[in-house]
Structure formats: C-alpha cells, structure tokens
C-alpha cells in the first residue's frame, strides 16, 4: 500500500490548511504524514531544499507526495529527477490558476510568462492532478496527454446536519430570521456589500445578523447600515464554523463578477449548503452556482443592487420554500462523496 506524504505550505492560514488539506487527506488515507514547507519564502529556499532532500532519502516505499504549491512542486520534481526514485509519485492539487491570479493582480508580462512556463512543467510532469473547478480542468487539459484531471470542489466533512426539508417548517414560521456571514473583511470579500444586503433584508424582516470572522470587524461600517442593534460578532476557529451554522437560516457571500471568480470554488458556499443554510450569492458564476441553479434553486444574483431589490418578505418566503430542492445535491458538498474518486486515481 502506498504511503501519502503531504507538503504543507507554511504561509497558509490555519483555517485553510485544516479545511482544505488536513481534513480531506486524513479521510483519504490513514497512512499519511505531513511536512511543513517554507519554499514560498525565497530566503529559505536552500534550507527548504535540504529538508525536501532528506524527505526523499527516507522514502523507501512507494509514496505519493501531495503539494499545492507551484514552487514546492518544481523543487520536488527536480529532486525526483536527480535521485531517480521511480517509486515516488507527485500529486499536484491546483487550487487556482496562477496565470489568472497574476493577471488579476495586474502583474507584468515577464511574470505572466514565467508562471505560464511553470504551468507547462507542472501539468506535463505531475503523476496526478486534481483541481477545484471544471474551468480549471479545461485549462489544465491543454498541457496533459491524458484526460485524467479530477475535479474536487472545495468541500466540508459530513456532520449529518439537519436537512433543508426538516428546517423548512421552522423557518416559515420563525418570527426572526438568522442571517450570517462567514469570512474575512478584506476588500475582495466585500464586507460593506454584505452589510448592505443584510440591511435590505432587515427592512422587511425581523432578523439577527451574525458575523463569524477572525479579522477585525469595522463596527462603523455595521453602524452605517443600521445593523448595530441586531449584530453579533464572533471569532471562531475553522473547526467551530459548522456547529455555529446550525442556528443560521441565511448565509451571504459576495464576489465581484470577474474572470478569477469563474475559476474559484469558495469554501463558504460549501459550508452553507452542507449545514442546510440558504445561500444568497452575488457575483459568482462557477461550478457551485451552476449546481444550485440546475437543482432548481436560483439564489444567485448578478449585482448587490439586484439582490437588495428582491429581498422583500414574499420573495424571501418563496426562497425559503424552494430551499428544499438543495437536499438532492447537498451530498456533493461533502468530502466523503469525493474521496472514493481520489482513491481510484492515486490508489492509496
């Protein structure tokens, strides 16, 4: 049986590491080890190279090495080539396309060319490739000889939360709706727009507004939208989010309608659906939203203004009653549904 070795980039937040790496990899294999990498920091390149070389030397049995860092992969690929270890296989988990991200950040042409050639090296030489969306897959297939790229969306573990159907009666008769936002307050997460949507819901509904964030929340923004009297702010660990969502009726996520978001797979959407929270989504046009719409539940809006204009009481009641459609696809947002496909791919 193959051993699974995961290289964890040191610069990632604890929540990302826990939800997107440690949780699924432990579900995948009991024979898994984790090593921390600092290769994203250039000054530690030599030290990290020595560390990876020591790892290679001690891999005496068939091993699949997992990484999601481009630079770690290049380093690992060179070491595999130099050491001639044929029983080591490299698994690259593509969470986002560097070319798209660099273009979004308006990097120079030299940077774009560099990352394009990194993509060529990685996707041609990885033994296994997984990614988070079908649009990513279409791009990656340009560089591979085989149609073997596996799409695994950002998911959460199955905690056997109550179904949408079982929550329907309670929600239809609730005198107060619990509206929530899970996430940070960076500019790309559009915290002000989220507050604007919550305020529009408040105009025609009695609500409580819960914010679960480890970032510092600007209370002046909350006050400017008239939400101070209904807001509750809590800083939660990633492992506590799903339990907190048990009491939530509606979850909000807002993104700008940009190319980069068509390739993304935000964990927030999966957390909301997995916890039977009704998602209100603005600006996203990806695999997740397509899945929701195809299930007969259109909770996706082009702009914040459009979303605010339809959040009247009748519309919300209609949305709540239609949410039962999501019970059919809820399992697709669980890692347990996707793990068998990964096991078949890498044979661990």
C-alpha positions as CSV (number, residue, x, y, z in Angstrom):
1,X,0.0,0.0,0.0
2,X,1.3,3.4,-0.9
3,X,2.2,6.0,1.7
4,X,0.8,9.5,1.4
5,X,3.1,12.4,2.2
6,X,1.7,15.9,2.2
7,X,3.8,19.0,1.9
8,X,2.0,21.9,3.7
9,X,3.0,25.5,2.7
10,X,3.9,27.4,5.8
11,X,2.4,30.7,4.6
12,X,-1.2,29.4,4.5
13,X,-3.7,30.3,7.3
14,X,-4.6,27.6,9.8
15,X,-8.2,27.6,8.6
16,X,-7.2,26.9,5.0
17,X,-4.8,24.1,6.0
18,X,-7.4,22.5,8.2
19,X,-10.4,22.6,5.9
20,X,-8.7,22.1,2.5
21,X,-5.8,19.9,3.3
22,X,-5.6,18.1,6.6
23,X,-9.3,17.1,6.7
24,X,-9.6,15.5,3.3
25,X,-6.2,14.0,3.3
26,X,-6.9,12.2,6.7
27,X,-10.2,11.0,5.2
28,X,-8.3,9.7,2.2
29,X,-5.6,7.6,4.0
30,X,-4.7,6.5,7.5
31,X,-1.1,6.1,6.2
32,X,-0.5,9.9,5.8
33,X,2.3,12.1,7.0
34,X,2.6,15.9,7.0
35,X,5.7,18.0,6.4
36,X,5.8,21.8,6.6
37,X,7.3,23.8,3.7
38,X,8.7,27.3,3.6
39,X,9.6,27.4,0.0
40,X,7.2,30.4,-0.7
41,X,9.9,32.5,1.2
42,X,12.9,32.9,-1.2
43,X,15.4,33.4,1.6
44,X,14.6,29.9,2.9
45,X,14.9,28.2,-0.5
46,X,18.2,26.4,0.3
47,X,17.0,25.3,3.8
48,X,13.8,24.0,2.4
49,X,15.6,22.2,-0.4
50,X,17.8,20.4,2.1
51,X,14.7,19.4,4.1
52,X,12.9,18.0,1.0
53,X,16.1,16.1,0.1
54,X,16.1,14.5,3.5
55,X,12.5,13.5,3.0
56,X,13.3,12.0,-0.4
57,X,16.2,10.0,1.1
58,X,13.9,8.4,3.7
59,X,11.2,7.4,1.3
60,X,12.0,3.7,0.9
61,X,8.5,2.5,0.0
62,X,6.0,3.6,-2.8
63,X,4.9,7.1,-1.8
64,X,2.6,9.7,-3.2
65,X,3.7,13.2,-2.4
66,X,1.0,15.8,-2.3
67,X,1.6,19.6,-2.8
68,X,-0.5,22.6,-3.8
69,X,2.4,25.0,-4.2
70,X,3.9,25.6,-7.6
71,X,7.4,26.2,-6.3
72,X,7.3,23.2,-4.0
73,X,6.3,21.0,-7.0
74,X,9.2,22.3,-9.1
75,X,11.6,21.6,-6.2
76,X,10.1,18.1,-5.7
77,X,10.2,17.4,-9.4
78,X,13.9,18.3,-9.7
79,X,14.7,16.1,-6.7
80,X,12.8,13.2,-8.1
81,X,14.7,13.6,-11.4
82,X,18.1,13.8,-9.7
83,X,17.5,10.9,-7.2
84,X,15.9,8.7,-9.9
85,X,13.4,7.4,-7.4
86,X,10.8,5.7,-9.6
87,X,8.5,4.7,-6.7
88,X,7.8,8.3,-5.8
89,X,4.7,9.9,-7.4
90,X,3.9,13.6,-7.4
91,X,0.3,14.8,-6.8
92,X,-0.4,18.4,-7.6
93,X,-3.6,19.9,-6.2
94,X,-4.4,23.0,-8.3
95,X,-6.5,25.3,-6.1
96,X,-6.2,28.3,-8.5
97,X,-4.6,29.0,-11.9
98,X,-1.5,31.2,-11.4
99,X,-1.9,32.8,-14.8
100,X,-5.4,34.0,-13.9
101,X,-4.3,35.2,-10.5
102,X,-1.3,37.1,-11.8
103,X,-3.4,38.7,-14.5
104,X,-6.0,39.7,-11.8
105,X,-3.2,41.3,-9.8
106,X,-2.0,43.1,-12.9
107,X,1.5,41.7,-12.8
108,X,3.9,42.4,-15.7
109,X,4.3,40.4,-18.8
110,X,7.5,38.7,-17.6
111,X,5.7,37.4,-14.5
112,X,2.9,36.1,-16.7
113,X,5.3,34.3,-19.0
114,X,7.2,32.8,-16.0
115,X,4.0,31.3,-14.5
116,X,2.8,30.1,-17.9
117,X,6.0,28.0,-18.2
118,X,5.7,26.8,-14.6
119,X,2.2,25.6,-15.6
120,X,3.6,23.7,-18.5
121,X,6.3,22.0,-16.4
122,X,3.8,21.1,-13.6
123,X,0.9,19.8,-15.6
124,X,3.0,17.8,-18.0
125,X,5.1,16.1,-15.3
126,X,2.7,15.6,-12.3
127,X,1.7,12.0,-11.9
128,X,-1.7,13.1,-10.6
129,X,-3.6,16.4,-10.9
130,X,-6.7,17.5,-9.0
131,X,-8.4,20.9,-9.2
132,X,-11.5,22.7,-7.8
133,X,-13.5,23.5,-10.9
134,X,-14.3,22.3,-14.4
135,X,-12.9,25.6,-15.9
136,X,-9.6,24.9,-14.3
137,X,-9.7,21.4,-15.7
138,X,-10.3,22.6,-19.3
139,X,-7.2,24.8,-18.9
140,X,-5.0,22.1,-17.4
141,X,-6.0,19.6,-20.1
142,X,-4.2,21.8,-22.7
143,X,-0.9,20.6,-21.1
144,X,-1.6,16.9,-20.4
145,X,-1.6,13.9,-22.7
146,X,-4.4,12.1,-20.8
147,X,-7.9,13.1,-19.7
148,X,-7.1,12.3,-16.1
149,X,-7.6,15.6,-14.3
150,X,-10.0,15.1,-11.3
151,X,-12.3,17.9,-10.2
152,X,-12.8,18.0,-6.4
153,X,-14.6,21.2,-5.3
154,X,-14.0,22.9,-2.0
155,X,-16.0,20.8,0.5
156,X,-16.6,20.1,4.1
157,X,-17.0,16.9,6.1
158,X,-20.5,15.4,6.6
159,X,-21.6,16.2,10.1
160,X,-25.2,14.8,9.4
161,X,-26.7,18.3,9.8
162,X,-30.4,18.6,9.6
163,X,-31.8,18.7,6.1
164,X,-33.4,21.7,4.4
165,X,-36.7,19.8,4.4
166,X,-36.6,19.4,8.2
167,X,-35.8,23.0,8.7
168,X,-38.5,24.3,6.3
169,X,-41.4,24.4,8.7
170,X,-39.4,26.1,11.4
171,X,-38.1,28.8,9.0
172,X,-41.5,29.5,7.5
173,X,-42.9,30.2,11.0
174,X,-39.9,31.9,12.6
175,X,-40.6,35.4,13.8
176,X,-36.9,36.2,13.4
177,X,-34.5,35.1,10.6
178,X,-30.9,34.5,11.5
179,X,-28.7,36.0,8.7
180,X,-25.0,35.3,8.8
181,X,-21.7,36.0,7.1
182,X,-18.7,33.7,7.5
183,X,-15.3,35.0,6.4
184,X,-12.8,37.9,6.4
185,X,-13.1,41.6,5.8
186,X,-10.5,42.0,3.0
187,X,-11.5,44.2,0.1
188,X,-12.1,41.3,-2.2
189,X,-14.5,39.7,0.3
190,X,-16.8,42.8,0.0
191,X,-17.8,43.2,3.6
192,X,-19.6,46.5,3.1
193,X,-21.8,45.0,0.3
194,X,-22.6,42.1,2.6
195,X,-23.8,44.5,5.3
196,X,-25.9,46.3,2.6
197,X,-27.7,43.1,1.8
198,X,-28.3,42.3,5.4
199,X,-29.7,45.8,5.9
200,X,-32.1,45.3,2.9
201,X,-33.3,42.1,4.4
202,X,-33.9,43.9,7.7
203,X,-36.2,46.4,6.1
204,X,-38.9,43.9,5.6
205,X,-38.0,41.1,8.1
206,X,-37.1,40.8,11.8
207,X,-33.5,39.5,11.8
208,X,-30.4,38.8,13.8
209,X,-27.1,39.3,11.9
210,X,-24.2,37.1,12.9
211,X,-20.7,37.7,11.7
212,X,-18.2,34.9,12.2
213,X,-14.7,36.3,11.4
214,X,-11.2,36.1,12.7
215,X,-10.5,39.5,11.1
216,X,-11.0,42.8,12.9
217,X,-14.6,43.9,12.0
218,X,-15.2,47.7,11.5
219,X,-18.2,48.5,13.6
220,X,-18.6,51.8,11.9
221,X,-19.5,50.0,8.7
222,X,-22.1,48.0,10.6
223,X,-23.5,51.1,12.2
224,X,-23.7,53.0,8.9
225,X,-26.1,50.3,7.6
226,X,-28.3,50.4,10.8
227,X,-27.3,46.9,11.9
228,X,-25.8,47.7,15.3
229,X,-28.9,46.6,17.2
230,X,-29.1,43.2,15.6
231,X,-25.4,42.2,15.1
232,X,-23.4,39.6,16.9
233,X,-19.7,39.3,16.1
234,X,-17.8,36.1,17.0
235,X,-14.3,34.9,16.2
236,X,-14.4,31.2,15.6
237,X,-11.8,28.5,14.7
238,X,-12.4,26.7,11.4
239,X,-13.5,23.6,13.3
240,X,-16.2,25.6,15.1
241,X,-17.9,27.0,12.0
242,X,-20.2,24.1,11.1
243,X,-21.6,23.9,14.6
244,X,-22.2,27.7,14.6
245,X,-24.1,27.5,11.3
246,X,-26.7,25.1,12.9
247,X,-28.6,28.2,14.1
248,X,-28.3,30.2,10.8
249,X,-31.1,30.5,8.3
250,X,-29.5,32.5,5.5
251,X,-25.8,32.9,4.6
252,X,-24.4,35.7,2.4
253,X,-21.4,35.6,0.0
254,X,-20.5,38.5,-2.4
255,X,-17.8,38.5,-5.1
256,X,-17.1,40.9,-7.9
257,X,-18.1,39.4,-11.3
258,X,-14.5,38.9,-12.5
259,X,-12.8,36.2,-14.5
260,X,-10.9,34.9,-11.5
261,X,-14.2,34.1,-9.7
262,X,-15.3,31.9,-12.6
263,X,-12.5,29.5,-11.8
264,X,-12.9,29.6,-8.0
265,X,-14.7,27.3,-5.5
266,X,-15.2,29.2,-2.3
267,X,-15.4,27.0,0.8
268,X,-18.1,29.4,2.2
269,X,-20.7,28.1,-0.3
270,X,-20.0,24.5,0.6
271,X,-20.2,25.3,4.3
272,X,-23.5,27.0,3.9
273,X,-25.1,24.2,1.8
274,X,-23.6,21.4,3.9
275,X,-25.2,23.0,7.0
276,X,-28.6,23.5,5.3
277,X,-28.1,27.2,5.3
278,X,-29.9,29.1,2.5
279,X,-27.1,30.7,0.4
280,X,-27.5,34.2,-1.0
281,X,-24.8,34.6,-3.6
282,X,-23.8,37.7,-5.6
283,X,-21.3,37.9,-8.4
284,X,-20.2,34.2,-8.6
285,X,-20.6,32.3,-11.8
286,X,-18.9,28.9,-11.3
287,X,-19.5,25.1,-10.8
288,X,-21.1,25.7,-7.4
289,X,-23.7,28.2,-8.6
290,X,-24.4,26.1,-11.7
291,X,-25.1,23.1,-9.5
292,X,-27.5,25.1,-7.3
293,X,-29.4,26.6,-10.3
294,X,-29.7,23.2,-12.0
295,X,-31.2,21.8,-8.8
296,X,-34.0,24.3,-9.2
297,X,-32.8,26.8,-6.6
298,X,-31.8,30.1,-8.1
299,X,-30.2,32.1,-5.3
300,X,-27.5,33.7,-7.5
301,X,-27.6,37.5,-8.3
302,X,-25.6,39.5,-10.7
303,X,-25.2,42.5,-8.5
304,X,-25.7,43.7,-5.0
305,X,-28.4,46.2,-6.2
306,X,-30.3,43.4,-7.8
307,X,-30.1,41.2,-4.7
308,X,-31.3,44.1,-2.5
309,X,-34.2,44.9,-4.8
310,X,-35.7,41.4,-4.5
311,X,-35.4,40.8,-0.7
312,X,-38.9,41.6,0.2
313,X,-40.9,39.4,2.6
314,X,-42.8,37.5,-0.1
315,X,-39.6,36.8,-2.1
316,X,-37.8,35.5,1.0
317,X,-40.6,33.2,1.8
318,X,-40.5,31.9,-1.7
319,X,-36.8,31.4,-1.4
320,X,-37.1,29.5,1.9
321,X,-39.8,27.2,0.5
322,X,-37.7,26.4,-2.6
323,X,-34.6,25.6,-0.5
324,X,-35.8,22.0,0.0
325,X,-34.5,21.4,-3.6
326,X,-31.0,21.6,-2.2
327,X,-31.4,18.4,-0.3
328,X,-30.9,16.5,-3.6
329,X,-27.4,17.9,-4.1
330,X,-26.2,18.6,-0.6
331,X,-24.0,15.5,-0.5
332,X,-22.0,16.9,-3.4
333,X,-20.6,19.5,-1.0
334,X,-19.2,16.7,1.3
335,X,-15.6,15.4,1.1
336,X,-17.0,11.9,1.8
337,X,-18.7,12.0,-1.6
338,X,-15.5,12.8,-3.5
339,X,-12.9,10.7,-1.6
340,X,-13.6,7.4,-3.5
341,X,-12.7,9.1,-6.8
342,X,-9.4,10.3,-5.4
343,X,-8.6,6.8,-4.1
344,X,-9.2,5.4,-7.5
345,X,-7.0,8.0,-9.1
346,X,-3.9,7.6,-6.9
347,X,-4.5,4.1,-5.5
348,X,-3.8,4.8,-1.8
